[in-house]
Amino acid sequence: MKKIIYSTISSLVLFSCSITVNQPSDDVNKNTTETKTPTVVEKKNNTVSTTTTSTTSNTNTTNTDKNNAIKPLQMPELTLKNKDIAYLGNVFKLNADFKDENGNGSNDVTWKSSNEQIGKVEKDNFLHAISLGKITLTATSNRYPTISKSFELTIKEKEIKSIIVKSRKDGYVIAKTGEYKSQFNFDNRIESQDSFQAEVEYLDGTKTEQVMWESNGNNVISVDNGVIKGLTYGAVDINIYTADNKSQNVVFRANFVENLFNRKIECSNDISNLPKYSSFYTDPEINVKATFTGKVFDSLGRPVDNAIITAKSIHPCVVWQGEAQQTQSGSYVFRNAPVGVKIEIIVRKDGLTTRVRTEILKPNLMGDPNVNKFDFGRGNEINGTDPNNLYAMQVL
């Protein structure tokens, strides 16, 4: 009887220990399932022990929080942002966009110029365009010195649309781009148009009044920021240009005249004797002007090249002096000379006789090519306006 009872109890114990239990847990994420493996029953020294092993599986294999997602690494990238053309005298910032392996951007680069005589890199990566030419600019990452990038920069003169020079006193235009040079007479002892201002307009629409003033004879007439000052009597050319473009300029002529103050009174009393198509010398400019031309020949009728020819007014009330020039194929031309006024024309060349003609210019309303044509000598074809070949140049 005892054996039967013991066997029954042992069977019940073994049966109850072999049951698999699956129970939900409040601590388990809804996306995970805990599974318990069957109980392993061991019997050692008449002692029963049980071992239960559990495994956890994640049914969601990707992180749903994008902000915490790990970004894949990338190669660092350097991008340059400047144009390949700059203008002389400009100072501007060199820009580069460097992105590291995490995609973070910065301008943490060092720039270097291939020629600092043309373009110099200064503090905080500013480039100063010093002279005309081409340079190579290289940006190198400070964090990754092996990463660099270069581009070629051309420095050129800024293109000018127009330069206009006006009198500060009354706004009279003394010089303008594309027009023949004007001139004016002044005397230091009287108030006159001796102070000027300039305005420069570029092709891109920008404007400036910052210009350079230059006299081709500082010992005769000097100029400082548009203010003209006579030192000795004579005439000079005043050249106006910008610091970034000297080739696009305008020029006008300044005549420092002796005794202009006294001459003003004398001429005002004698103004009725001036030709009706000539204006009084104190006007801003001679109202009627003309162009006169001619050719210079030697006594054999051959054109004389590289002879120096000058022209000026010898009328006491009209002061005018043309710019000295050299003959080309014997020809010369003077523009904007006063009409109705005596003009003295002189031609010189070493080894040849000096010749002088005195003429009065006429208005040429009809465009006659022979009006105001003054030759020195006649060519082989026996033409020209030199009567009887009087002014032909002869060998000394």
C-alpha positions as CSV (number, residue, x, y, z in Angstrom):
1,M,0.0,0.0,0.0
2,K,2.8,2.5,0.8
3,K,4.5,1.7,-2.5
4,I,1.4,2.5,-4.5
5,I,1.0,5.9,-2.7
6,Y,4.7,6.9,-3.2
7,S,4.5,6.1,-6.9
8,T,1.4,8.2,-7.4
9,I,2.9,11.2,-5.6
10,S,6.1,10.9,-7.7
11,S,4.1,10.8,-10.9
12,L,2.2,14.0,-10.0
13,V,5.4,15.8,-9.1
14,L,7.0,14.9,-12.4
15,F,3.9,15.8,-14.4
16,S,3.5,19.2,-12.8
17,C,7.2,20.1,-13.3
18,S,7.1,19.4,-17.1
19,I,4.3,22.0,-17.9
20,T,5.4,25.0,-20.1
21,V,4.2,28.4,-18.8
22,N,3.6,31.5,-21.0
23,Q,2.6,34.6,-19.1
24,P,2.5,38.2,-20.3
25,S,4.7,40.7,-18.6
26,D,3.9,44.3,-18.0
27,D,7.6,45.2,-18.4
28,V,8.0,43.9,-22.0
29,N,7.8,46.4,-25.0
30,K,4.7,45.7,-27.1
31,N,7.1,45.2,-30.1
32,T,8.9,42.3,-28.3
33,T,7.7,38.8,-27.2
34,E,9.2,36.8,-24.4
35,T,9.2,33.0,-25.0
36,K,10.2,30.5,-22.4
37,T,11.7,27.2,-23.5
38,P,10.5,23.9,-22.0
39,T,11.7,23.1,-18.5
40,V,14.6,20.8,-18.3
41,V,14.2,18.3,-15.5
42,E,17.3,16.9,-13.9
43,K,17.4,14.4,-11.2
44,K,20.5,14.2,-9.1
45,N,20.8,12.4,-5.9
46,N,17.0,11.9,-5.7
47,T,16.6,15.8,-6.0
48,V,14.6,17.3,-8.8
49,S,15.7,20.7,-10.2
50,T,14.2,22.7,-13.1
51,T,15.9,25.3,-15.4
52,T,14.0,27.7,-17.6
53,T,15.7,29.7,-20.4
54,S,14.0,32.7,-22.0
55,T,14.9,34.6,-25.3
56,T,13.8,38.1,-26.4
57,S,13.2,38.9,-30.1
58,N,12.7,42.5,-31.5
59,T,10.2,42.5,-34.3
60,N,11.2,46.1,-35.4
61,T,14.7,46.1,-36.9
62,T,15.0,49.9,-37.7
63,N,15.0,52.9,-35.3
64,T,11.9,54.9,-35.9
65,D,13.4,58.1,-34.3
66,K,15.1,59.8,-37.4
67,N,16.7,62.5,-35.2
68,N,18.7,59.8,-33.4
69,A,19.6,57.9,-36.6
70,I,23.3,57.5,-37.3
71,K,24.2,59.2,-40.5
72,P,26.6,57.4,-42.9
73,L,30.0,59.1,-43.2
74,Q,30.9,60.9,-46.4
75,M,34.0,62.2,-48.1
76,P,34.9,65.9,-47.1
77,E,34.0,68.3,-49.9
78,L,35.5,71.7,-50.8
79,T,33.5,74.1,-53.0
80,L,34.8,77.5,-54.2
81,K,32.3,80.4,-54.7
82,N,34.1,83.3,-56.3
83,K,33.9,84.5,-59.9
84,D,36.9,84.1,-62.3
85,I,37.1,87.8,-63.1
86,A,37.9,90.8,-60.8
87,Y,38.6,94.4,-61.5
88,L,41.8,96.4,-60.8
89,G,41.8,98.0,-57.4
90,N,38.9,96.0,-56.0
91,V,39.1,94.3,-52.5
92,F,36.8,91.4,-51.9
93,K,36.3,88.4,-49.7
94,L,37.4,84.9,-51.0
95,N,34.6,82.4,-50.2
96,A,34.8,78.6,-49.9
97,D,32.3,76.1,-48.5
98,F,34.0,73.2,-46.8
99,K,31.9,70.2,-45.6
100,D,33.4,67.7,-43.3
101,E,32.6,63.9,-43.2
102,N,29.4,64.6,-41.2
103,G,28.2,67.2,-43.7
104,N,28.9,70.2,-41.4
105,G,29.8,73.3,-43.4
106,S,32.4,76.0,-42.6
107,N,34.8,78.5,-44.3
108,D,37.7,77.3,-42.3
109,V,40.2,77.4,-45.1
110,T,43.5,79.2,-45.9
111,W,43.9,80.9,-49.3
112,K,47.1,81.4,-51.2
113,S,47.9,83.5,-54.3
114,S,50.3,82.3,-57.0
115,N,51.5,85.9,-57.5
116,E,51.0,88.6,-54.8
117,Q,52.3,91.3,-57.2
118,I,49.0,90.8,-59.1
119,G,46.6,89.7,-56.4
120,K,47.5,89.7,-52.7
121,V,45.6,87.7,-50.0
122,E,45.2,89.9,-46.9
123,K,43.7,89.5,-43.4
124,D,40.5,87.4,-43.1
125,N,40.9,86.0,-46.7
126,F,40.4,89.3,-48.5
127,L,42.0,89.6,-51.9
128,H,43.4,93.0,-53.1
129,A,43.5,93.2,-57.0
130,I,46.8,95.1,-57.4
131,S,47.7,94.9,-61.1
132,L,46.4,93.5,-64.4
133,G,47.0,89.8,-65.1
134,K,46.1,86.2,-64.2
135,I,46.7,84.4,-60.9
136,T,45.8,81.0,-59.4
137,L,44.1,81.1,-56.0
138,T,44.2,78.0,-53.9
139,A,42.0,77.2,-50.9
140,T,43.3,74.5,-48.4
141,S,41.3,73.1,-45.5
142,N,42.9,73.9,-42.2
143,R,41.5,70.6,-40.7
144,Y,42.4,68.4,-43.6
145,P,45.6,69.9,-45.2
146,T,45.6,67.4,-48.0
147,I,42.3,68.7,-49.3
148,S,42.6,71.8,-51.5
149,K,41.1,73.3,-54.6
150,S,42.2,76.1,-57.0
151,F,40.8,78.4,-59.6
152,E,42.3,80.9,-62.1
153,L,41.4,84.6,-61.6
154,T,41.8,87.3,-64.3
155,I,42.2,90.9,-63.1
156,K,41.3,93.5,-65.7
157,E,40.4,97.1,-66.0
158,K,36.8,98.0,-65.1
159,E,34.9,98.9,-68.2
160,I,33.7,102.5,-68.3
161,K,30.6,103.7,-70.1
162,S,31.4,107.5,-69.9
163,I,33.4,110.1,-68.1
164,I,32.0,113.7,-67.9
165,V,34.0,116.6,-66.5
166,K,32.1,119.7,-65.5
167,S,32.9,123.2,-64.1
168,R,32.1,123.3,-60.4
169,K,31.0,126.9,-60.9
170,D,28.3,126.6,-63.5
171,G,28.1,123.0,-64.6
172,Y,29.6,123.7,-68.0
173,V,30.9,120.4,-69.6
174,I,34.6,120.8,-70.5
175,A,35.2,117.1,-71.5
176,K,33.2,114.0,-72.2
177,T,34.0,110.5,-73.4
178,G,33.8,110.1,-77.2
179,E,34.1,113.8,-77.9
180,Y,37.1,115.9,-79.0
181,K,38.8,117.7,-76.2
182,S,37.7,121.1,-75.2
183,Q,39.8,123.9,-73.7
184,F,39.6,127.0,-71.6
185,N,41.6,130.1,-70.8
186,F,42.3,131.3,-67.4
187,D,44.2,133.9,-65.4
188,N,45.1,133.4,-61.7
189,R,44.1,137.0,-61.0
190,I,40.5,136.7,-62.0
191,E,37.6,134.4,-61.1
192,S,37.3,131.9,-63.9
193,Q,36.4,128.2,-64.6
194,D,39.4,126.8,-62.9
195,S,37.8,124.1,-60.7
196,F,36.2,121.0,-62.1
197,Q,34.6,117.8,-61.0
198,A,34.2,114.4,-62.8
199,E,31.6,111.7,-62.8
200,V,32.4,108.2,-64.1
201,E,29.7,105.7,-65.1
202,Y,30.6,102.0,-65.5
203,L,28.9,99.6,-67.8
204,D,27.4,97.8,-64.8
205,G,25.5,101.0,-63.9
206,T,27.7,102.0,-60.9
207,K,29.1,105.5,-60.7
208,T,32.0,107.2,-58.9
209,E,33.5,110.7,-58.6
210,Q,36.8,109.3,-57.4
211,V,39.2,110.1,-60.4
212,M,42.8,110.8,-61.0
213,W,43.8,114.2,-62.3
214,E,47.1,114.6,-64.2
215,S,48.8,117.5,-66.0
216,N,51.3,116.8,-68.8
217,G,53.2,119.9,-67.7
218,N,53.2,120.4,-64.0
219,N,55.8,123.1,-64.2
220,V,53.4,125.1,-66.4
221,I,49.9,124.3,-65.0
222,S,49.3,122.0,-62.1
223,V,46.0,120.2,-61.1
224,D,45.0,118.9,-57.7
225,N,41.6,117.2,-57.4
226,G,40.2,119.2,-60.2
227,V,41.6,122.6,-59.2
228,I,43.8,124.2,-61.9
229,K,46.7,126.4,-61.0
230,G,48.9,128.4,-63.4
231,L,52.6,128.5,-62.7
232,T,54.0,129.9,-65.9
233,Y,52.2,131.1,-69.0
234,G,51.4,128.3,-71.5
235,A,49.1,125.4,-72.3
236,V,48.9,121.8,-71.0
237,D,46.6,118.8,-71.4
238,I,44.6,117.8,-68.3
239,N,44.1,114.0,-68.2
240,I,41.2,112.4,-66.2
241,Y,41.0,108.7,-65.6
242,T,40.1,106.2,-62.8
243,A,42.5,104.3,-60.6
244,D,41.2,101.0,-62.0
245,N,41.2,102.0,-65.7
246,K,43.8,104.4,-67.0
247,S,43.3,103.6,-70.7
248,Q,39.7,104.9,-70.8
249,N,40.2,108.6,-70.1
250,V,39.2,112.1,-71.2
251,V,41.5,115.1,-71.9
252,F,40.9,118.8,-72.1
253,R,43.3,121.7,-72.6
254,A,44.1,124.5,-70.2
255,N,45.6,127.7,-71.3
256,F,47.2,130.0,-68.7
257,V,47.1,133.4,-70.3
258,E,49.2,136.4,-69.6
259,N,47.3,139.7,-68.8
260,L,43.9,138.2,-69.5
261,F,42.4,140.6,-66.9
262,N,43.6,143.7,-68.8
263,R,42.8,142.1,-72.1
264,K,39.2,141.6,-71.0
265,I,38.7,145.4,-70.8
266,E,40.5,146.1,-74.1
267,C,38.5,143.4,-76.0
268,S,35.2,144.5,-74.5
269,N,35.8,147.9,-76.1
270,D,36.7,146.4,-79.4
271,I,34.2,143.5,-79.6
272,S,32.3,145.1,-82.5
273,N,35.4,144.5,-84.7
274,L,35.3,140.7,-84.2
275,P,33.7,138.7,-87.1
276,K,29.9,138.2,-86.6
277,Y,30.4,134.4,-86.5
278,S,33.0,134.6,-83.8
279,S,32.2,134.9,-80.2
280,F,33.8,136.9,-77.5
281,Y,36.7,135.1,-75.9
282,T,35.2,135.2,-72.3
283,D,32.4,132.8,-73.4
284,P,32.9,129.2,-72.0
285,E,33.8,128.1,-75.5
286,I,34.0,129.6,-79.0
287,N,30.5,129.2,-80.3
288,V,31.5,128.4,-83.9
289,K,34.4,126.1,-84.5
290,A,36.0,124.5,-87.5
291,T,38.4,121.8,-88.6
292,F,41.3,122.6,-90.8
293,T,43.6,120.2,-92.6
294,G,46.5,120.1,-94.9
295,K,49.6,118.2,-96.2
296,V,53.2,119.0,-96.0
297,F,55.5,118.4,-99.0
298,D,59.2,119.0,-99.7
299,S,60.4,121.0,-102.8
300,L,60.3,117.8,-104.9
301,G,56.6,117.2,-104.1
302,R,57.2,114.3,-101.7
303,P,55.1,114.1,-98.5
304,V,57.1,114.9,-95.4
305,D,56.6,112.5,-92.5
306,N,57.1,113.2,-88.8
307,A,57.3,116.9,-89.2
308,I,56.1,118.7,-86.0
309,I,53.2,121.0,-86.7
310,T,51.6,123.5,-84.3
311,A,48.8,126.0,-84.5
312,K,47.5,128.8,-82.4
313,S,45.3,131.9,-82.5
314,I,47.1,135.2,-82.9
315,H,43.9,137.3,-82.3
316,P,44.4,139.4,-79.2
317,C,40.9,138.6,-77.9
318,V,40.6,134.9,-78.7
319,V,43.2,132.6,-77.1
320,W,43.4,129.2,-78.7
321,Q,46.3,126.7,-79.1
322,G,46.1,123.3,-80.8
323,E,47.9,120.3,-79.6
324,A,51.3,119.8,-81.3
325,Q,51.3,116.7,-83.6
326,Q,53.4,114.8,-86.1
327,T,52.5,114.5,-89.8
328,Q,51.6,111.1,-91.1
329,S,52.1,110.6,-94.8
330,G,52.5,114.4,-94.8
331,S,49.0,115.0,-93.5
332,Y,47.8,116.9,-90.4
333,V,44.4,117.9,-88.9
334,F,43.3,120.3,-86.2
335,R,39.8,120.3,-84.8
336,N,37.7,122.7,-82.7
337,A,39.5,125.9,-83.9
338,P,37.7,129.2,-83.6
339,V,36.2,130.5,-86.8
340,G,36.9,134.1,-88.0
341,V,40.1,134.3,-86.1
342,K,43.7,134.5,-87.4
343,I,45.4,131.2,-87.0
344,E,49.2,130.8,-87.2
345,I,50.3,127.3,-88.5
346,I,54.0,126.4,-88.1
347,V,55.7,123.2,-89.4
348,R,59.3,122.2,-88.4
349,K,61.6,119.3,-89.1
350,D,65.4,118.9,-88.5
351,G,67.3,119.4,-91.7
352,L,64.4,121.2,-93.5
353,T,63.3,124.8,-93.5
354,T,60.7,125.9,-91.1
355,R,57.5,127.2,-92.7
356,V,54.7,129.4,-91.3
357,R,51.2,130.1,-92.7
358,T,48.7,132.6,-91.3
359,E,45.1,132.0,-92.2
360,I,41.5,132.9,-91.1
361,L,39.2,130.0,-90.7
362,K,35.8,130.1,-92.4
363,P,32.6,128.4,-91.4
364,N,32.0,125.4,-93.5
365,L,28.3,124.9,-93.4
366,M,28.2,123.2,-96.8
367,G,31.0,120.6,-96.1
368,D,33.3,121.8,-98.9
369,P,36.4,119.6,-98.6
370,N,38.6,122.5,-99.9
371,V,37.5,125.0,-97.2
372,N,40.1,125.5,-94.5
373,K,42.6,123.3,-96.3
374,F,46.2,124.6,-95.9
375,D,49.0,122.8,-97.6
376,F,52.7,123.3,-97.2
377,G,54.0,122.8,-100.8
378,R,52.4,120.9,-103.6
379,G,52.6,117.2,-104.4
380,N,53.9,115.5,-107.6
381,E,50.4,115.7,-109.1
382,I,50.5,119.5,-108.9
383,N,47.6,119.8,-106.6
384,G,46.9,121.3,-103.2
385,T,46.2,124.7,-101.8
386,D,49.7,126.1,-101.6
387,P,49.8,128.9,-104.1
388,N,52.9,128.8,-106.3
389,N,54.4,126.2,-104.0
390,L,55.5,129.0,-101.6
391,Y,55.5,126.9,-98.4
392,A,57.3,123.8,-99.7
393,M,60.0,122.6,-97.3
394,Q,63.6,122.7,-98.6
395,V,66.8,121.0,-97.5
396,L,68.9,123.3,-95.4
